[in-house]
Amino acid sequence: MKKYFAAVCGIAGLCFLAGLQAETKKDADWEPIFDGKTMKGWHVSAKTGHSRPSKNQTGGKWVIEEGAFIGSQDIPGNGGIIITDEKFNDFEVSLEMNNDFGPDSGLFLRSTEDGKCYQAMIDYHANGNLMGVYGEGLGGKPHLRNFNFKTLVTEIVASDAPVKLPIAPEKWADFWKHGQWNEVKARITGNPPSITTWIKGVKFMEYTDTEKRLPDSGGIALQVHGGGDFTKEFVRYRNIKVKRLK
């Protein structure tokens, strides 16, 4: 009996060790691209259509506080993007967001310096959406979303899309925690690309384009939308990491 018990414990231990090693390797595939302290590896671009023409274009206001990028308009109507210096080809990108409900933002995939990209939507406002797919600067092609916010962040309504809304609207307030850090993730591969997005590990959108609209590689960017007055409302992003896909 003791030998049997020892054998069972040994097998269980090996299984646990194998699982731990697999999890460690899985984590090792991800690399941070924001150190939470400096702008190293990133720069602000005022070349998008969201920056107001002026001699001193700024691309909005971006600061780092408590390990997070915090973005806003510096003057009413003036926005822009913060974009990686490095260009990426096939990859997954994950981050945590804790935005005010009101500003329009976005997670840009394979972005150009002037903000043309496939956008994983972060339209965090009434009638907006999270993790739909939008062709920013590409004539709005594609434009896919499976829900829209109502006037409150706690209320959503389903809309037609290739991927059915995976969370019942009445469960949204339990799933998405406004005022806290929530994870979003996106993947892009190939060209024409296939794009998949997730919210807190749940797949929200999947799409394969039929045309090659952008180069094979580009930056990862975060947006402060132009227009209106969002100088006192903020977007916040932290724990930004990427997994390169071969």
C-alpha positions, 0 to 999 in steps of 0.5 A: 500500500505504501509503495502504491501511495508513493507511486501515485504521489510520484506520478502526481508530482511529475504531472505538476512539474510538467504543468509548471514547466509548460506554464513557465514556457508559455509565460516566457513567450511574452515579452514586455514592451513597456517598462512602466517607467519610461517612454523607452521603445515608444514615441508620440506621433502627431501625424494622424488625422486626430492631431489639429494642424499647428506649428507645435503638434503634440499628438495629445498628452501622454504621461506615465504614472503608477506604471501606466501610460495615461493619455488625454487631449492636451488642448480641446480636440487635439489627439494622436497616438503613442506608437512603438519604435519597433515594427511587428509582423505576426504577433499577439499583444496584451494589455490592461486598461482602466479608462474613463467612460467617454474618451475614444481610443483604440489598440492599433495593429501594424500601425503606420506613423500616420495611424493607418492600421487594423484597430482593435476597438476601444471606443469606450463611450456611449454607442461605442464598442470594445474589441471589434475590428475596424480599418483605421484610415482604410476607409472603415474596411472592415468595421465589425462589432458584436455589441454597442454600449448604451449610455452607461458603461454597465449596459450593452446591446448586441449587434450583428457580426460574424462572431456572436456576442459571447456574453449575454448583455445582462451579464456584462456588468458582472463580466466587465469591471469599470474602474478596475484593470481589465485585460484585452488582447489581439492577434494578427497574422498573415497578409491579408491578415487574420485578426482575433480579439479577446476580453479577459480571455473570452474571444470577442471577434475573429476576422480574415480580410480579403485584401492586402491593405497594409505592409506586412509589419507595423507598430503597435499603437494606442490612441487618443481620439481627436474632436470634442473636449477630452482634456479632463478625461483619460485613457490608461494602459499598463502591462503591455506585452507582445508574443511574436508568432512565427 
